[in-house]
Amino acid sequence: MPPSISTLPQPQPLPPAKDLSQACSRVIDQWQGDPATYFIEATQGRSGQDLVAAVSRMIRKTSAVEYREKELGKYPSLLTIEDYVWRYGLGWGFDQDTVEMARQNALYYDLLVASDYGLAVWRREQSRSDQEFTRYL
């Protein structure tokens, strides 16, 4: 039996981030999810291309994706770094392959949440001015 309407999670807007460092802070500081210990260790004290490389490795790491799969079962509105990278990554210095992988991961997470709750779709809400996001819809 599908969950009642009152228990369905609601997509949350993507908090603004002016750069990758701020996006990492948003992921770390969110109110939901388990403490982002590995993410903090991997990104702390990094900037520029060093931070891009660290985040790229995490996006490509299968064990990180598997960990987020489990977390999404408890926290369906979990904010992930992929939410930012696939929308803004090209402007932040990520290569096209990493941006595409981030997009695929984020959409996969959306499908997982939608499936868990018997929903047709699940997407992080965006403002109408977010052209990078709407280009993929």
GUGUDO-569742 format. One record per residue: residue in one letter; x, y, z of N, C-alpha, C, O in turn. Coordinates in pm, whole numbers, padded with zeros to 5 digits, always signed. Last residue first. Layout:
N
AXYZXYZXYZXYZ ...
***
This chain:
137
L+01569+01894-01863+01433+01841-01842+01359+01824-01972+01244+01780-01972 Y+01811+02018-01908+01809+01872-01906+01669+01813-01893+01653+01692-01910 R+01758+02289-01889+01810+02239-02015+01800+02086-02022+01783+02031-02130 T+01699+02341-01628+01588+02319-01719+01635+02269-01855+01555+02210-01928 F+01963+02379-01521+01876+02270-01477+01770+02240-01583+01753+02125-01623 E+02056+02606-01651+02137+02483-01656+02051+02362-01618+02066+02255-01677 Q+01869+02802-01582+01872+02750-01718+01952+02621-01729+01918+02534-01810 D+01687+02902-01348+01800+02809-01351+01805+02739-01486+01752+02629-01502 S+01463+03054-01326+01578+03116-01390+01698+03022-01401+01800+03059-01458 R+01277+02917-01180+01259+02920-01325+01382+02979-01397+01401+02956-01516 S+01442+02722-00929+01378+02845-00974+01369+02843-01126+01446+02774-01192 Q+01360+02384-00848+01450+02486-00899+01373+02612-00933+01253+02607-00961 E+01344+02097-00639+01282+02214-00701+01388+02316-00741+01491+02331-00675 R+01451+01781-00719+01478+01897-00634+01424+02018-00707+01455+02039-00824 R+01199+01545-00800+01308+01634-00840+01325+01742-00736+01230+01789-00673 W+01041+01264-00888+01093+01331-00770+01209+01416-00818+01307+01364-00871 V+00752+01099-01025+00879+01173-01036+00916+01230-00900+00833+01241-00809 A+00555+00924-00935+00595+00921-01075+00731+00989-01094+00815+00941-01170 L+00588+00736-00630+00568+00861-00703+00612+00845-00848+00696+00761-00879 G+00627+00545-00432+00523+00525-00532+00489+00650-00611+00375+00669-00653 Y+00842+00579-00270+00716+00640-00226+00603+00626-00328+00498+00687-00313 D+01051+00450-00397+01024+00418-00257+00887+00468-00212+00823+00407-00126 S+01051+00585-00646+01013+00444-00637+00974+00406-00494+00874+00336-00474 A+01149+00837-00571+01017+00824-00634+00966+00682-00621+00849+00661-00587 V+01404+00763-00478+01306+00823-00387+01166+00808-00444+01073+00770-00373 L+01516+00662-00717+01508+00580-00596+01402+00633-00501+01319+00557-00450 L+01505+00886-00884+01426+00767-00917+01411+00675-00796+01304+00618-00774 D+01688+01053-00753+01549+01095-00766+01459+00975-00797+01349+00964-00742 Y+01922+00903-00794+01873+00924-00657+01726+00966-00659+01647+00919-00577 Y+01934+00932-01074+01919+00799-01014+01866+00812-00871+01775+00738-00832 L+01984+01204-01090+01859+01153-01144+01830+01012-01092+01715+00976-01069 A+02240+01206-00972+02130+01282-00913+01995+01231-00963+01901+01218-00884 N+02386+01041-01154+02372+01004-01013+02251+01074-00950+02170+01010-00884 Q+02365+01195-01390+02311+01059-01385+02290+01013-01241+02187+00953-01210 R+02500+01427-01306+02361+01433-01351+02296+01296-01343+02184+01282-01293 A+02753+01321-01256+02678+01384-01147+02530+01392-01182+02445+01367-01097 M+02818+01244-01516+02804+01142-01413+02727+01197-01294+02644+01127-01237 E+02829+01499-01636+02730+01401-01681+02710+01291-01578+02597+01248-01555 V+03045+01605-01496+02915+01672-01488+02804+01575-01531+02698+01570-01469 T+03243+01429-01584+03206+01433-01442+03071+01500-01423+02990+01454-01341 D+03251+01491-01860+03220+01354-01814+03177+01352-01668+03085+01279-01632 Q+03327+01765-01864+03194+01726-01910+03156+01586-01861+03041+01564-01823 D+03503+01866-01565+03498+01824-01705+03358+01772-01737+03281+01738-01647 F+03468+02160-01362+03455+02016-01380+03454+01984-01529+03409+02065-01611 G+03468+02436-01318+03592+02370-01358+03587+02219-01371+03691+02155-01388 W+03234+02567-01276+03322+02553-01161+03449+02475-01193+03530+02450-01103 G+03086+02549-01505+03135+02681-01466+03232+02677-01350+03306+02773-01328 L+03022+02279-01490+03105+02328-01602+03163+02464-01569+03278+02492-01603 G+02855+02260-01256+02991+02206-01261+03079+02258-01374+03198+02280-01354 Y+02593+02322-01215+02689+02433-01221+02833+02389-01245+02923+02473-01253 R+02444+02084-01229+02384+02210-01272+02488+02319-01297+02474+02398-01390 W+02598+01882-01132+02540+01866-01265+02477+01992-01317+02457+02007-01437 V+02676+01987-00882+02775+01969-00989+02710+01953-01125+02760+02005-01225 Y+02445+01992-00715+02512+02115-00759+02598+02093-00882+02593+02172-00977 D+02376+01728-00683+02270+01825-00712+02329+01956-00764+02269+02022-00849 E+02612+01612-00601+02571+01593-00741+02462+01691-00780+02454+01734-00896 I+02612+01656-00333+02699+01741-00414+02665+01727-00562+02687+01820-00640 T+02273+01646-00208+02400+01584-00245+02483+01681-00329+02431+01775-00388 L+02034+01651+00043+02107+01733-00052+02240+01665-00081+02313+01630+00012 L+01755+01449+00098+01898+01469+00121+01961+01550+00008+01941+01519-00110 S+01493+01382+00111+01525+01516+00059+01673+01550+00076+01711+01666+00070 P+01480+01128+00234+01452+01141+00091+01485+01278+00031+01504+01288-00090 Y+01636+00965+00449+01628+01111+00429+01604+01139+00280+01698+01171+00208 K+01633+00690+00438+01596+00756+00563+01567+00905+00545+01485+00962+00615 G+01703+00638+00176+01593+00563+00234+01542+00626+00362+01424+00618+00394 L+01929+00789+00144+01806+00839+00084+01683+00763+00133+01573+00816+00132 E+02124+00624+00258+02081+00746+00328+01949+00799+00274+01867+00849+00351 K+02154+00431+00058+02103+00393+00189+02051+00515+00265+01946+00509+00330 E+02262+00591-00148+02139+00513-00170+02074+00479-00036+01953+00495-00019 R+02500+00678-00034+02390+00774-00050+02257+00703-00077+02152+00751-00034 Y+02644+00439-00053+02618+00497+00079+02499+00594+00071+02411+00594+00157 E+02662+00410-00329+02591+00309-00251+02555+00362-00112+02448+00333-00060 V+02824+00630-00387+02689+00623-00442+02605+00524-00361+02489+00551-00329 A+03056+00549-00258+02990+00672-00215+02846+00674-00265+02755+00717-00193 S+03127+00323-00402+03090+00307-00261+03021+00432-00207+02935+00421-00120 T+03195+00431-00654+03077+00346-00639+03033+00334-00494+02914+00335-00466 K+03299+00748-00733+03324+00636-00643+03195+00557-00616+03098+00611-00563 R+03253+00978-00873+03281+00856-00949+03294+00731-00863+03300+00620-00915 I+03226+01164-00675+03113+01143-00766+03130+01011-00841+03032+00942-00869 M+03483+01158-00563+03367+01111-00485+03248+01081-00576+03177+00983-00554 R+03637+01270-00769+03664+01132-00724+03544+01076-00648+03508+00960-00666 S+03525+01528-00773+03514+01440-00891+03537+01294-00852+03464+01206-00896 V+03613+01627-00529+03470+01605-00549+03448+01512-00669+03360+01426-00664 A+03890+01641-00584+03840+01562-00471+03692+01529-00489+03650+01415-00466 A+03898+01818-00806+03948+01680-00819+03894+01591-00707+03857+01476-00733 V+03794+02052-00689+03726+01991-00804+03769+01845-00818+03684+01758-00839 L+03998+02101-00504+03863+02069-00456+03783+02002-00568+03710+01906-00543 D+04205+02157-00682+04223+02051-00584+04087+02006-00529+04063+01887-00510 Q+04117+02380-00819+04121+02251-00890+04142+02133-00796+04103+02020-00827 G+03991+02548-00531+04026+02547-00672+04021+02408-00733+03931+02329-00703 S+04073+02383-00219+04011+02488-00298+04053+02472-00443+04141+02392-00475 R+04059+02224+00103+04087+02223-00042+04016+02340-00109+03913+02389-00063 G+03980+02205+00365+04109+02268+00336+04146+02269+00188+04256+02312+00153 Q+03779+01923+00310+03827+02024+00405+03966+02075+00365+04057+01997+00336 T+03710+01707+00151+03702+01842+00095+03764+01950+00182+03799+02057+00133 A+03742+01467+00289+03787+01475+00150+03792+01617+00096+03870+01646+00004 E+03623+01520+00537+03767+01488+00529+03821+01507+00389+03933+01555+00370 I+03355+01558+00452+03430+01666+00519+03580+01642+00507+03655+01733+00471 F+03297+01305+00352+03290+01420+00264+03369+01537+00323+03441+01606+00251 Y+03319+01151+00585+03408+01126+00472+03413+01246+00379+03520+01285+00331 T+03110+01278+00745+03250+01266+00789+03345+01248+00672+03444+01321+00661 A+02848+01398+00760+02921+01379+00634+03071+01368+00658+03149+01442+00599 P+02614+01238+00970+02727+01332+00958+02813+01296+00836+02845+01180+00813 D+02316+01158+00783+02420+01123+00878+02533+01223+00867+02547+01288+00763 G+02036+01382+00733+02141+01290+00692+02237+01260+00805+02240+01328+00908 Q+01964+01736+00764+01928+01594+00757+02047+01510+00713+02147+01562+00662 W+02056+01994+00757+02000+01945+00883+01969+01796+00881+01951+01736+00987 Q+02373+02073+00604+02229+02046+00598+02182+01978+00726+02260+01912+00795 D+02647+02120+00596+02568+02188+00699+02419+02155+00697+02345+02206+00782 I+02744+01979+00372+02791+01946+00506+02697+01999+00613+02670+01930+00712 V+02615+02112+00161+02597+01967+00179+02635+01927+00321+02565+01848+00384 R+02714+02372+00198+02569+02348+00205+02541+02199+00229+02454+02165+00309 S+02988+02331+00154+02940+02374+00286+02791+02348+00303+02747+02307+00410 C+02980+02272-00119+03027+02171-00024+02980+02205+00118+02938+02117+00192 A+02897+02523-00212+02811+02406-00233+02851+02294-00137+02764+02228-00080 Q+03119+02677-00147+02994+02703-00078+02897+02587-00095+02821+02555-00003 S+03302+02559-00326+03329+02559-00182+03200+02583-00103+03176+02515-00003 L+03188+02617-00576+03196+02480-00528+03220+02473-00378+03164+02387-00311 D+02977+02914-00546+03092+02839-00595+03093+02699-00534+03009+02667-00450 K+02737+03008-00456+02809+03091-00554+02929+03019-00614+02976+03056-00721 A+02435+02851-00418+02578+02840-00388+02653+02916-00497+02634+02891-00616 P+02104+02816-00280+02201+02879-00370+02344+02858-00322+02371+02850-00202 P+01946+02499-00229+01998+02624-00173+02103+02686-00267+02182+02613-00326 L+01686+02376-00408+01832+02370-00403+01883+02502-00346+01864+02606-00408 P+01389+02297-00224+01464+02378-00320+01614+02361-00301+01662+02335-00191 Q+01275+01961-00183+01322+02086-00125+01395+02166-00231+01457+02108-00320 P+00986+01758-00218+01114+01805-00270+01149+01940-00209+01061+02023-00185 Q+00849+01592+00061+00835+01702-00034+00974+01741-00085+01067+01756-00007 P+00728+01261+00127+00828+01367+00140+00806+01472+00032+00752+01444-00074 L+00411+01167+00250+00500+01177+00135+00602+01288+00157+00566+01398+00201 T+00228+01165+00450+00361+01114+00483+00458+01119+00365+00574+01080+00379 S-00008+01260+00344+00053+01338+00452+00194+01289+00487+00272+01364+00546 I-00081+01060+00163-00034+01190+00112+00039+01268+00221+00139+01334+00193 S+00044+00743+00274-00059+00845+00263+00003+00976+00217+00123+00998+00231 P+00226+00507+00068+00212+00593+00185+00101+00695+00165+00067+00729+00051 P+00062+00221-00091+00144+00342-00094+00125+00426+00031+00020+00418+00095 M+00084-00118+00000+00000+00000+00000+00089+00124+00000+00181+00134+00081 
***
